[in-house]
Amino acid sequence: MQISILKSKIHLATITGTHLDYEGSIAIDAKLMEACGLFPGEKVAVLNHNNGNRFETYTILGEPGQIELRGPAAKLGKKGEKVIILSYALVTPEETKTFKPNIVRVDDNNKIK
């Protein structure tokens, strides 16, 4: 048996823009992705702290400070709103005893605190 457990979290990042006419994804500052262990193309859950929207998409490497909703996800958040970005991993029950998620907290400019 495997259990889905929190792997990575970017806490309260600020949406820097939206781009509706795109295939769909979330662009995330490459340094933030590296700091929390996210990979390009990885499935993530995005929780909009301002309006309660919650959706899944995949990651792409963004520019410094960038958190941009693209494609249909662009309709689920606005520039300046706060989001929590989560990814999960499958682990065995035994691994849950020692597994530690990578949690990154950022300031209003999406810089690591």
GUGU-646247 format. One record per residue (C-alpha): x, y, z; residue number from 1; residue in one letter. Coordinates in Angstrom, 2 decimals. Example, Ala and Ser with C-alpha at 12.3 -4.5 7.8 and 13.67 -1.06 7.14 Angstrom:
% residues 2
+---------+---------+---------+------+-------+
|       u |       v |       w | figu | vexba |
+---------+---------+---------+------+-------+
|   12.30 |   -4.50 |    7.80 |    1 |     A |
|   13.67 |   -1.06 |    7.14 |    2 |     S |
+---------+---------+---------+------+-------+
***
This chain:
% residues 113
+---------+---------+---------+------+-------+
|       u |       v |       w | figu | vexba |
+---------+---------+---------+------+-------+
|    0.00 |    0.00 |    0.00 |    1 |     M |
|    1.09 |    3.58 |   -0.66 |    2 |     Q |
|   -0.13 |    6.80 |    0.90 |    3 |     I |
|   -0.32 |   10.20 |   -0.78 |    4 |     S |
|    1.51 |   12.68 |    1.45 |    5 |     I |
|    2.50 |   16.34 |    1.15 |    6 |     L |
|    5.84 |   16.56 |   -0.69 |    7 |     K |
|    6.24 |   20.28 |   -1.43 |    8 |     S |
|    4.53 |   23.52 |   -0.46 |    9 |     K |
|    4.95 |   27.15 |   -1.44 |   10 |     I |
|    3.01 |   29.09 |    1.20 |   11 |     H |
|    1.11 |   32.27 |    0.35 |   12 |     L |
|    2.81 |   33.21 |   -2.90 |   13 |     A |
|    1.48 |   36.27 |   -4.71 |   14 |     T |
|    0.00 |   35.86 |   -8.19 |   15 |     I |
|    2.04 |   38.14 |  -10.46 |   16 |     T |
|   -0.13 |   37.76 |  -13.55 |   17 |     G |
|   -2.51 |   35.66 |  -15.62 |   18 |     T |
|   -2.39 |   34.53 |  -19.24 |   19 |     H |
|   -5.63 |   33.00 |  -20.49 |   20 |     L |
|   -4.52 |   32.21 |  -24.05 |   21 |     D |
|   -2.10 |   29.47 |  -23.04 |   22 |     Y |
|   -2.41 |   25.68 |  -23.01 |   23 |     E |
|   -2.61 |   25.65 |  -19.24 |   24 |     G |
|   -0.22 |   25.56 |  -16.31 |   25 |     S |
|    1.29 |   27.65 |  -13.56 |   26 |     I |
|    4.61 |   29.39 |  -14.11 |   27 |     A |
|    6.65 |   29.38 |  -10.90 |   28 |     I |
|    9.95 |   31.12 |  -10.18 |   29 |     D |
|   12.63 |   28.50 |  -10.93 |   30 |     A |
|   14.41 |   29.17 |   -7.60 |   31 |     K |
|   11.19 |   28.54 |   -5.69 |   32 |     L |
|   10.63 |   25.30 |   -7.58 |   33 |     M |
|   14.15 |   24.14 |   -6.77 |   34 |     E |
|   13.87 |   25.19 |   -3.10 |   35 |     A |
|   10.75 |   23.12 |   -2.51 |   36 |     C |
|   11.60 |   20.21 |   -4.80 |   37 |     G |
|    9.09 |   20.79 |   -7.60 |   38 |     L |
|    9.87 |   19.59 |  -11.11 |   39 |     F |
|    8.82 |   21.10 |  -14.45 |   40 |     P |
|    5.63 |   19.39 |  -15.55 |   41 |     G |
|    4.79 |   18.16 |  -12.05 |   42 |     E |
|    1.14 |   18.05 |  -11.04 |   43 |     K |
|    0.27 |   20.56 |   -8.33 |   44 |     V |
|   -2.79 |   21.65 |   -6.39 |   45 |     A |
|   -3.24 |   25.41 |   -6.23 |   46 |     V |
|   -5.35 |   26.88 |   -3.41 |   47 |     L |
|   -6.44 |   30.49 |   -3.82 |   48 |     N |
|   -6.34 |   32.01 |   -0.35 |   49 |     H |
|   -8.50 |   34.98 |   -1.38 |   50 |     N |
|  -11.48 |   33.30 |   -3.06 |   51 |     N |
|  -11.29 |   29.64 |   -2.04 |   52 |     G |
|  -10.76 |   28.27 |   -5.56 |   53 |     N |
|   -8.80 |   25.04 |   -5.61 |   54 |     R |
|   -7.53 |   23.44 |   -8.81 |   55 |     F |
|   -4.89 |   21.14 |  -10.26 |   56 |     E |
|   -2.47 |   21.96 |  -13.05 |   57 |     T |
|    1.20 |   21.38 |  -13.91 |   58 |     Y |
|    4.30 |   23.47 |  -13.32 |   59 |     T |
|    6.53 |   25.27 |  -15.77 |   60 |     I |
|    9.68 |   27.23 |  -15.00 |   61 |     L |
|    8.99 |   30.91 |  -14.49 |   62 |     G |
|   11.02 |   34.07 |  -14.30 |   63 |     E |
|   12.38 |   35.38 |  -10.97 |   64 |     P |
|    9.50 |   36.25 |   -8.65 |   65 |     G |
|    6.89 |   34.95 |  -11.10 |   66 |     Q |
|    3.73 |   33.09 |  -10.10 |   67 |     I |
|    1.51 |   33.23 |  -13.19 |   68 |     E |
|   -1.74 |   31.38 |  -13.78 |   69 |     L |
|   -2.08 |   30.27 |  -17.39 |   70 |     R |
|   -4.80 |   28.77 |  -19.52 |   71 |     G |
|   -8.18 |   28.10 |  -17.87 |   72 |     P |
|   -6.56 |   28.48 |  -14.43 |   73 |     A |
|   -6.16 |   32.19 |  -15.26 |   74 |     A |
|   -9.87 |   32.57 |  -14.51 |   75 |     K |
|   -9.41 |   31.22 |  -10.97 |   76 |     L |
|   -7.18 |   33.95 |   -9.60 |   77 |     G |
|   -6.17 |   37.57 |  -10.06 |   78 |     K |
|   -2.91 |   39.44 |   -9.91 |   79 |     K |
|   -2.11 |   40.25 |   -6.28 |   80 |     G |
|   -4.08 |   37.37 |   -4.77 |   81 |     E |
|   -2.34 |   34.83 |   -2.53 |   82 |     K |
|   -2.03 |   31.14 |   -3.38 |   83 |     V |
|   -0.72 |   28.02 |   -1.71 |   84 |     I |
|    0.92 |   25.56 |   -4.10 |   85 |     I |
|    1.07 |   21.89 |   -3.06 |   86 |     L |
|    2.49 |   18.69 |   -4.51 |   87 |     S |
|    2.18 |   15.19 |   -3.17 |   88 |     Y |
|    4.23 |   11.98 |   -3.26 |   89 |     A |
|    3.31 |    8.34 |   -2.85 |   90 |     L |
|    5.13 |    6.70 |    0.04 |   91 |     V |
|    4.79 |    3.53 |    2.04 |   92 |     T |
|    3.26 |    3.69 |    5.53 |   93 |     P |
|    6.75 |    3.05 |    6.93 |   94 |     E |
|    8.20 |    6.02 |    4.99 |   95 |     E |
|    5.56 |    8.36 |    6.46 |   96 |     T |
|    7.31 |    8.07 |    9.83 |   97 |     K |
|   10.39 |    9.95 |    8.64 |   98 |     T |
|    9.24 |   11.80 |    5.51 |   99 |     F |
|    9.50 |   15.59 |    5.75 |  100 |     K |
|    7.86 |   17.88 |    3.18 |  101 |     P |
|    9.77 |   20.81 |    1.68 |  102 |     N |
|    7.88 |   23.91 |    2.79 |  103 |     I |
|    8.88 |   27.30 |    1.42 |  104 |     V |
|    7.43 |   30.51 |    2.81 |  105 |     R |
|    7.69 |   33.63 |    0.69 |  106 |     V |
|    7.23 |   37.37 |    1.12 |  107 |     D |
|    4.89 |   39.60 |   -0.92 |  108 |     D |
|    7.44 |   39.62 |   -3.77 |  109 |     N |
|    7.71 |   35.81 |   -3.81 |  110 |     N |
|   11.19 |   35.87 |   -2.31 |  111 |     K |
|   12.06 |   33.11 |    0.11 |  112 |     I |
|   11.78 |   34.26 |    3.75 |  113 |     K |
+---------+---------+---------+------+-------+
***
